[in-house]
């Protein structure tokens, strides 16, 4: 019997949840990156949008209303992880015990796809002690620690509001997979710990969505989740309020 769309969605999200586990968890890059990449490559259009948000949302970033007010370290860290997780060439497939080096060029390209053509990264070393991301200025690359910290949350899009000029506002739930001790693969019934508004814009020329702002949001009763169709490059669900 074929799996329903809901079951497939649960399996995909659950797999990512298993990798991202709990707050403050340290995980081994060599055994985790490929698993996340495989899960992301089999997603429907709606999950693709959630996967776009994942490298940003998983670190629970502070809200910002423009790139000028965004935390520059958040821009860097999210772009590095977007480059790693979106790699389809096998460039960042590593073996146990190897280090992971991410080129500055790949980070810059990932930043543009995450935050739009106007983003400018301030390349630098950041982090703490053994968990620092070292920037090699001469080699124009980042050295990622074999063990690193990730956040607790995965995204669940609750609502899509169409704005003007190819802009959209997403109400995104921050879903925790467990209580810090146990992790559940099935998060469909998990209530998000909080909600945030993600403003995104569609680049028609390059056909991708990028984040322009993250804002605080209060949960609205009766808010419905609107699916995105698989045969279109833009959200097609009935927009709330129309």
N, C-alpha and C positions, 0 to 999 in steps of 0.2 A: 504494500500500500504506500503510495507516495506521501512524503511528508508535507504537512501544511506549511504555508508561509510563516505562520506563527512559530511552528516548531523549528524551522530553519533559522529564523531570526533568533530564537532562544539559544540554539546551538552555537551560532556565530558569536553572539554577545557573551554567552556563558564561557566560551573558550577564551575570549579576551579577558574576561573577569578572572578566570583562573590564573592567568599570567600576571595580572596586575594586583591580585590578592588584597593586601591590607595596607593601612597607613604605615609609612615608615619602613615597609618591607624592603629588603635588599634582594635583588634577584640577579642571576648570572646572565649576562647578555648572550653569551654563546649558546645557551640552551633555550632562550626565550624569543629572540628576534624573529627567527625563521617561523616559529609557530604562529606568532601574531601576523606576520606577512601572509601566510597561507590562509588564515581565517579572513583577513581583509580582502583577499583576492577573489573570494567566493561570495561576496555580498551583493545584495540588490541595490538599486539606486538610493533608496532611503538609508540603508546602512552605510553606503559610501559617504553620504553627507555626515553621518555620525562619526565615521572613521576619520573624516577630515577634521572634525572637532576634537577627536581623542587626544592627539599630542599636546593640545592646549589645555583642554579641560582636565586631564588627568593630574595636572599639577595644581589645580584649584587656584587659578590666577586671580589677582585683584581686578576689579572692574576698571574699565577705561572707556572714555568716550571718543578717543581718537588715537592714532598712532603716536602723536606727539606726547600724550600723557600715559602711554603704556610703559610698563616696566621693561627696560631694555634687556634685562637678564631673562625675563619671561619670553621675549621675542626670540632670543638666542636659543634657549633650551628647547622651546617648542619646535623651532625650525630644525634643530639637530635631530630631534626624535621623528619629526615628519619625514626627513630625508632617509632615516634608517628604516622606518616602518613602511614607507612607500616604495622602497627599492624593489624592482622586479628583475633586475639583471643578475642578481646573486653577488653583487659587489660587496655587500655587507653581511654575507654569510660567513661566519667564522667558526673555528674549531675551539674546543675547550682549551683554555690556557692562552689563547691568542688575544692580543689587544685589538681594539676597534678604532680605526682612524677614519674620520669623516672629513672630506675635503671642504674647504671654504666655499668653493664654487657650488657644490651640492647644497650646502646650507643656505646660501644666498638664493638659489633657485627654489628651494622649499619654502623660504620666507615669503617670496613673491606669491606662491600658490596659496599660502596660508593667510597672508595679510595684505595682498594686493601689490600693484606695481610701484607704489610710492614708499614702500617700507625700506628703511636703511638700517642695517645691523651694525652695532658697534662690537666688532670682534675682539674678544678678550678671554682670559682665563677666569673661571668662576666656580663656585662651589666651596666645599669645606674639606680640608685634609685629604684623606684617601678617596673621597667621593667627588673631588674637583674635576672639572672638565678643563683640561689643559689645552691652551691655544698655542700652536707652534707658528709664530709669526713668519719665520723664514720658509717653512714648508707649507704655509697657508692651509693648515688642517687642524682638526680637533682630535685629541686623544681622549677617548671615553673610558672611564674606569670599568673594569670587568664586573665589579659589583656596583650597583647604583640604586638610588632611591627613586621610587615612583609614588604617585598619589593613589588614593583609594577609589576614585570615582570613574565611572564610565557614563557616557552620555545617553540619554533617552529623549528624543524630540517629542514634545507633547503637543505643540501647536506651531503652525506656520501662518504668518501674516504677510501678505503681499503688500509692499509699499510701492513708491514710485521709482522709475528709472532702474528697473531690474534689481531692486533692493527688496530684502525680506527680513522679517524679524522672527527668530525662532525662540520659542519658549522651551528651554532645555532642562530636563531633570537630571540632577547629579545623583546617580544610583550607586549605592554601596553594596558590594556582593556579600558582605559578611559582617561579623561583629568584632573583627580583629583577632579572633581565634579560629573560627570556622568560616569556610567559604562555600557558598551555594552556587551551583552551575545554573540554576533556574532563577533568574531575577525578574521574571515577568510580573510577579506579584509584589516585588519589593517597592516600597514607597520611597521616592527620592528624598534625600536628606534636605535638599533645597532646590530652588529653581532660579535660573538666570536667563536674561534675554541676550541672545547673540544676534547682532546685526550683521547680515552678510550681503554681499553684492555678487551678481553674476557677470562674469566677463564673457561677453558674447564672442569676441574674437578668438579667445583661447579655450572657451567652453569649460570654465571651472568657477566654483564659488570661493570667495575669500572673506575673511572676518574683518569687519571695520570697527566694531565696538562690542564690549561686554558690559551689560548693565544689570543692576539688581532687579528682581522681579518678585511679586507676590503671587502665590497660586490663586487662580480664579476658579471658583466652583463652576462645574459644567463645561470646563474647557475640554475640547475634543482633540484627539490626535488625527492629523490629516496625512494620509499616505501620499507618497510621490509615485507616480506611474513609472513603469520601466521603459516606456517607449518615448520618453521625452527628456530633454536636458534641463527642464525647469520643473519646480513643484506645480502639480496640477490638481491637488486636492481642493475641495471647497473651502475657501478662505473664510474664517470666522468673521461674522459681521456682514457678509455679503448676502 
